[in-house]
Amino acid sequence: MNKMSMKKKVSVVALAAVFMAVIIVIPNVTFATPSTLSEENTLQVTAYAKGIAIQKVNNETVRMPANLTLTAEPVERREKLILFKIVSGKVDINGTVYTISRGIGIVIKPRHIVLLRCNSTSPDGTEVILNLHARYFWMGGHLYVARINGMLKIGEDTRMLLLMRGYARIP
């Protein structure tokens, strides 16, 4: 009789372990699957940044004021990542405005990092590429601030380093 009860105890413990594994694994699998956002649930976030653009001209370093405005829309949310697209934006370098037509980006939530790549055109029609790396911080409520490093490439030969501070209110 003791052997039978020992087998029953082992089977009960094994069954409990299986149930515990199912209880732990199912929610994690559910949260790990990507969710694509529908058109009606989409929110737009506008980010603003101000700083300087640094360019080398004839072996001299030239500093110019820089302003950035971007409107982003999330495309896909995962547990640790948010993929988004740039809806619109502009970069103003010393009075020259570059209109951003499209872009993609990713938010890496555990590291508080945003990576972004945008395509734009200059006022004379030259292709412009904007690459940004931002480290963001929560300031309470819906306000986030960021330190932004980036590179603005105009045509084939002109590059500018962007050093900025920015903010966004996320509803």
C-alpha positions as CSV (number, residue, x, y, z in Angstrom):
1,M,0.0,0.0,0.0
2,N,2.9,2.3,0.7
3,K,4.3,1.9,-2.8
4,M,0.9,2.7,-4.3
5,S,0.6,5.9,-2.2
6,M,4.2,6.9,-3.2
7,K,3.3,6.5,-6.9
8,K,0.2,8.6,-6.3
9,K,2.2,11.3,-4.5
10,V,4.7,11.4,-7.4
11,S,2.0,11.6,-10.0
12,V,0.2,14.4,-8.1
13,V,3.5,16.4,-7.8
14,A,4.2,15.9,-11.5
15,L,0.7,17.0,-12.4
16,A,1.0,20.1,-10.2
17,A,4.3,20.9,-11.9
18,V,2.8,20.6,-15.3
19,F,-0.1,23.0,-14.3
20,M,2.4,25.4,-12.8
21,A,4.4,25.4,-16.0
22,V,1.3,26.0,-18.0
23,I,0.2,28.9,-15.7
24,I,3.7,30.5,-16.0
25,V,4.3,29.9,-19.7
26,I,1.0,30.8,-21.3
27,P,0.9,34.5,-20.1
28,N,4.6,34.9,-21.2
29,V,3.9,33.5,-24.6
30,T,0.8,35.8,-25.0
31,F,2.7,38.9,-24.0
32,A,5.8,38.0,-26.2
33,T,3.8,37.8,-29.4
34,P,3.8,41.0,-31.4
35,S,0.6,43.0,-31.6
36,T,-0.1,45.0,-34.7
37,L,-2.0,48.2,-33.9
38,S,-5.2,48.9,-35.7
39,E,-5.9,52.3,-37.4
40,E,-8.4,53.3,-34.7
41,N,-6.0,52.6,-31.7
42,T,-3.1,54.5,-33.2
43,L,-1.8,57.5,-31.4
44,Q,0.6,60.0,-32.7
45,V,3.5,61.4,-30.6
46,T,5.3,64.6,-31.5
47,A,8.8,65.1,-30.3
48,Y,10.7,68.4,-30.2
49,A,14.5,68.8,-29.9
50,K,16.9,71.8,-29.8
51,G,20.7,71.8,-30.0
52,I,23.6,72.3,-32.4
53,A,24.7,71.0,-35.7
54,I,28.5,70.6,-36.1
55,Q,30.1,70.6,-39.6
56,K,33.7,70.6,-40.8
57,V,34.2,73.2,-43.6
58,N,37.7,73.8,-45.0
59,N,39.3,72.2,-41.9
60,E,37.3,74.5,-39.6
61,T,34.5,73.3,-37.2
62,V,31.3,75.3,-37.7
63,R,28.6,75.2,-35.1
64,M,25.0,76.1,-36.1
65,P,21.7,76.1,-34.2
66,A,19.5,73.1,-34.9
67,N,15.8,72.3,-34.2
68,L,14.0,69.1,-34.8
69,T,10.3,68.2,-34.9
70,L,9.1,64.7,-35.5
71,T,5.6,63.1,-35.4
72,A,5.7,59.3,-34.9
73,E,3.1,56.6,-34.9
74,P,3.6,53.2,-33.4
75,V,3.3,50.3,-35.8
76,E,3.9,47.2,-33.6
77,R,4.3,46.7,-29.8
78,R,6.2,43.9,-28.2
79,E,7.2,43.2,-24.6
80,K,10.5,45.0,-24.9
81,L,10.3,46.8,-28.2
82,I,8.0,49.3,-30.0
83,L,8.4,49.7,-33.7
84,F,7.2,53.0,-35.1
85,K,7.1,55.0,-38.3
86,I,7.7,58.7,-38.8
87,V,4.6,60.4,-40.2
88,S,6.1,63.9,-40.7
89,G,8.8,66.2,-39.4
90,K,11.3,68.8,-40.1
91,V,14.9,69.6,-39.3
92,D,15.9,73.3,-39.2
93,I,19.7,73.9,-39.4
94,N,20.7,77.5,-39.2
95,G,17.5,78.6,-41.0
96,T,17.6,75.9,-43.7
97,V,14.5,73.6,-43.3
98,Y,14.7,69.9,-44.4
99,T,11.2,68.3,-44.6
100,I,11.1,64.7,-43.4
101,S,8.9,62.6,-45.6
102,R,9.3,59.1,-44.1
103,G,11.2,57.2,-41.5
104,I,11.3,54.2,-39.3
105,G,12.4,53.6,-35.7
106,I,12.5,51.4,-32.7
107,V,12.2,51.9,-29.0
108,I,14.2,49.5,-26.9
109,K,12.4,49.8,-23.6
110,P,14.8,48.0,-21.2
111,R,17.7,50.2,-22.3
112,H,15.7,53.4,-22.7
113,I,17.0,53.9,-26.2
114,V,15.4,55.1,-29.5
115,L,17.0,54.4,-32.8
116,L,15.7,56.3,-35.9
117,R,16.4,56.6,-39.6
118,C,14.5,59.2,-41.8
119,N,14.6,60.2,-45.4
120,S,14.1,63.8,-46.3
121,T,14.7,66.3,-49.1
122,S,16.6,69.6,-49.0
123,P,15.1,72.8,-50.3
124,D,17.0,72.2,-53.6
125,G,15.7,68.6,-53.9
126,T,18.9,66.8,-52.7
127,E,18.3,63.6,-50.8
128,V,18.9,63.9,-47.0
129,I,19.3,61.0,-44.5
130,L,18.8,61.6,-40.8
131,N,20.1,59.0,-38.3
132,L,19.4,59.5,-34.6
133,H,20.2,57.7,-31.4
134,A,18.3,59.0,-28.3
135,R,18.6,58.0,-24.7
136,Y,15.3,58.9,-23.0
137,F,14.2,59.5,-19.4
138,W,10.8,59.6,-17.7
139,M,10.2,62.9,-16.0
140,G,6.8,62.1,-14.4
141,G,3.3,62.1,-15.8
142,H,3.4,61.9,-19.6
143,L,6.6,63.8,-20.1
144,Y,9.8,62.1,-21.4
145,V,13.1,63.9,-22.1
146,A,16.0,62.7,-24.3
147,R,19.6,63.3,-25.1
148,I,20.0,62.9,-28.9
149,N,23.0,62.3,-31.0
150,G,22.6,62.1,-34.7
151,M,24.0,62.5,-38.2
152,L,22.5,64.5,-41.0
153,K,23.8,63.5,-44.4
154,I,23.0,65.8,-47.3
155,G,23.8,64.5,-50.7
156,E,27.1,62.5,-51.0
157,D,29.6,64.9,-49.4
158,T,28.0,66.9,-46.6
159,R,27.6,65.5,-43.1
160,M,26.6,67.2,-39.9
161,L,26.8,65.9,-36.3
162,L,23.7,66.7,-34.3
163,L,23.8,67.1,-30.5
164,M,20.4,67.9,-29.1
165,R,18.1,67.7,-26.1
166,G,14.4,67.0,-26.6
167,Y,11.1,66.1,-25.1
168,A,7.8,64.4,-26.0
169,R,4.5,64.1,-24.2
170,I,3.1,60.6,-24.6
171,P,-0.7,60.4,-23.8
